[in-house]
Amino acid sequence: MLTAGFVFSACDRSNDEEPYSYYGTQYVPVLMKYDELVNSVKPMPPRLLKNPGKIYLYGTYMLIVEKYKGFHLIDNSNPAAPQNISFVSVPGCVDVAVKDNIVFADNAVDLVTISIADKSQIFQTGRVAGVFPEMLPPDSRFIPYLFTKENRPARTVIVEWRVKDETI
């Protein structure tokens, strides 16, 4: 019994100068009011890729996720000269899938469907609220206490995590 007590007391890091990174994060959340999130999906003019993520191929099109921002719709019918058709703003987006000209995307905690049947008239067709858990910081397996729902403005959701020193 004495050995077990000694082993567990050796695990106490309360006197160490630096805590385990597991207990904190080097990131801060970017918050959005839920009411704004519901109206945030919209097509925009094409723009340059800044922080690309997943690439999804659909027929002659590519959808390239712009991490936490949305996705680029690119006509790849001529792979030597792909044409950026549109950027679709979807805050909190990190993943997409497509079936029958409907894009399924994560919009922070919600699942949204977006019609791309007419590439000049892209629009949201549906939303299922609360399908996904809140986004975790890239360096942690949980949301730090300071940023939990109880400790931030009411009816806000995390749409992105940024390094603490980055300008928001």
C-alpha positions as CSV (number, residue, x, y, z in Angstrom):
1,M,0.0,0.0,0.0
2,L,2.8,2.4,0.8
3,T,4.3,1.8,-2.7
4,A,1.0,2.7,-4.4
5,G,0.7,6.0,-2.4
6,F,4.3,6.9,-3.3
7,V,3.6,6.2,-7.1
8,F,0.5,8.4,-7.1
9,S,2.1,11.2,-5.3
10,A,4.9,11.2,-7.9
11,C,2.2,12.0,-10.5
12,D,1.3,15.2,-8.7
13,R,2.5,18.0,-11.0
14,S,1.1,20.9,-9.0
15,N,4.6,22.1,-8.1
16,D,6.0,22.0,-11.6
17,E,6.8,25.2,-13.3
18,E,4.9,24.3,-16.6
19,P,1.6,22.3,-16.5
20,Y,0.9,19.5,-18.9
21,S,-0.3,20.9,-22.2
22,Y,-3.2,18.5,-21.8
23,Y,-4.7,20.9,-19.2
24,G,-4.7,24.0,-21.4
25,T,-4.5,25.1,-25.0
26,Q,-2.5,27.4,-27.1
27,Y,-5.7,28.3,-29.0
28,V,-8.6,30.6,-28.4
29,P,-12.1,30.1,-29.9
30,V,-13.7,32.3,-32.5
31,L,-17.3,32.6,-31.4
32,M,-20.5,33.3,-33.4
33,K,-24.0,33.9,-32.2
34,Y,-26.1,30.9,-33.1
35,D,-28.7,33.2,-34.8
36,E,-25.9,34.4,-37.1
37,L,-24.7,30.9,-37.8
38,V,-28.2,29.9,-39.0
39,N,-28.0,32.6,-41.7
40,S,-24.3,32.3,-42.5
41,V,-24.3,29.9,-45.4
42,K,-24.0,31.9,-48.7
43,P,-22.3,31.9,-52.1
44,M,-19.7,34.5,-52.7
45,P,-17.3,35.4,-55.5
46,P,-14.3,33.1,-56.1
47,R,-11.3,33.8,-54.0
48,L,-7.8,32.5,-53.4
49,L,-7.2,29.5,-51.2
50,K,-5.6,30.5,-47.9
51,N,-5.9,27.5,-45.6
52,P,-7.1,24.5,-47.7
53,G,-8.3,21.3,-46.1
54,K,-10.2,18.4,-47.5
55,I,-10.6,18.0,-51.3
56,Y,-13.7,16.3,-52.6
57,L,-14.2,15.2,-56.2
58,Y,-17.6,15.3,-57.7
59,G,-17.9,14.6,-61.4
60,T,-15.9,17.3,-63.1
61,Y,-15.9,19.5,-60.0
62,M,-13.6,19.8,-57.0
63,L,-14.8,21.1,-53.7
64,I,-11.8,22.3,-51.6
65,V,-12.6,23.1,-48.0
66,E,-11.2,26.3,-46.6
67,K,-10.8,25.3,-43.0
68,Y,-13.4,26.9,-40.8
69,K,-14.6,29.2,-43.5
70,G,-16.4,27.2,-46.2
71,F,-15.5,25.6,-49.5
72,H,-14.4,26.5,-53.0
73,L,-16.3,25.1,-56.0
74,I,-13.9,24.5,-58.8
75,D,-14.7,23.3,-62.4
76,N,-12.0,20.8,-63.2
77,S,-13.3,19.7,-66.6
78,N,-10.0,20.9,-68.0
79,P,-7.4,19.8,-65.3
80,A,-4.7,21.9,-67.1
81,A,-6.8,25.0,-66.4
82,P,-9.2,24.6,-63.4
83,Q,-11.8,27.4,-63.0
84,N,-12.7,28.7,-59.5
85,I,-16.4,29.2,-59.8
86,S,-17.5,30.2,-56.4
87,F,-16.6,30.3,-52.7
88,V,-19.4,29.2,-50.4
89,S,-19.2,30.6,-46.9
90,V,-19.9,28.0,-44.2
91,P,-18.4,29.1,-40.9
92,G,-17.0,26.2,-38.9
93,C,-16.7,23.9,-41.9
94,V,-14.0,21.3,-42.0
95,D,-15.7,18.5,-44.1
96,V,-18.0,18.1,-47.1
97,A,-19.6,15.3,-49.1
98,V,-21.8,15.5,-52.2
99,K,-24.7,13.4,-53.6
100,D,-27.1,14.3,-56.4
101,N,-25.8,17.9,-56.5
102,I,-26.4,18.4,-52.8
103,V,-23.4,19.3,-50.6
104,F,-23.5,18.1,-47.1
105,A,-21.3,20.3,-44.9
106,D,-20.7,20.9,-41.2
107,N,-21.6,24.4,-40.2
108,A,-20.0,24.3,-36.7
109,V,-22.5,22.2,-34.7
110,D,-25.1,21.9,-37.5
111,L,-25.3,19.9,-40.7
112,V,-26.4,21.9,-43.7
113,T,-27.3,20.9,-47.2
114,I,-26.5,23.2,-50.1
115,S,-27.7,22.8,-53.7
116,I,-25.1,23.1,-56.4
117,A,-27.4,21.9,-59.2
118,D,-27.2,25.4,-60.8
119,K,-23.7,26.6,-60.3
120,S,-24.8,30.2,-60.7
121,Q,-27.6,29.8,-58.1
122,I,-26.1,28.0,-55.1
123,F,-28.3,28.0,-52.0
124,Q,-28.9,26.3,-48.7
125,T,-31.6,23.7,-48.8
126,G,-31.7,22.4,-45.3
127,R,-30.3,22.4,-41.8
128,V,-30.2,19.9,-38.9
129,A,-29.3,21.6,-35.7
130,G,-27.0,20.2,-33.1
131,V,-25.8,17.2,-35.1
132,F,-22.1,17.7,-34.3
133,P,-20.3,18.2,-31.0
134,E,-18.5,21.5,-30.5
135,M,-15.2,21.8,-32.2
136,L,-12.2,21.0,-30.1
137,P,-8.9,23.0,-30.0
138,P,-6.3,21.3,-32.3
139,D,-4.0,20.6,-29.4
140,S,-6.5,19.3,-26.9
141,R,-9.1,16.5,-26.4
142,F,-11.6,18.8,-24.6
143,I,-12.8,22.4,-24.5
144,P,-10.9,24.2,-21.7
145,Y,-13.2,25.3,-18.8
146,L,-12.7,29.0,-19.6
147,F,-14.4,28.4,-23.0
148,T,-17.2,26.0,-22.2
149,K,-20.8,27.1,-22.8
150,E,-21.2,28.1,-19.2
151,N,-18.3,30.5,-19.4
152,R,-19.0,32.4,-22.6
153,P,-21.9,34.6,-24.0
154,A,-25.2,32.8,-24.2
155,R,-26.2,31.1,-27.5
156,T,-22.7,31.3,-29.1
157,V,-20.9,28.5,-30.9
158,I,-17.3,27.9,-31.7
159,V,-16.6,28.2,-35.4
160,E,-12.8,28.2,-35.3
161,W,-9.8,28.0,-33.1
162,R,-6.9,30.4,-33.6
163,V,-3.4,30.5,-32.0
164,K,-3.5,32.8,-29.0
165,D,-1.2,35.4,-30.5
166,E,-2.9,35.6,-33.9
167,T,-5.0,38.7,-34.7
168,I,-8.7,37.9,-34.9
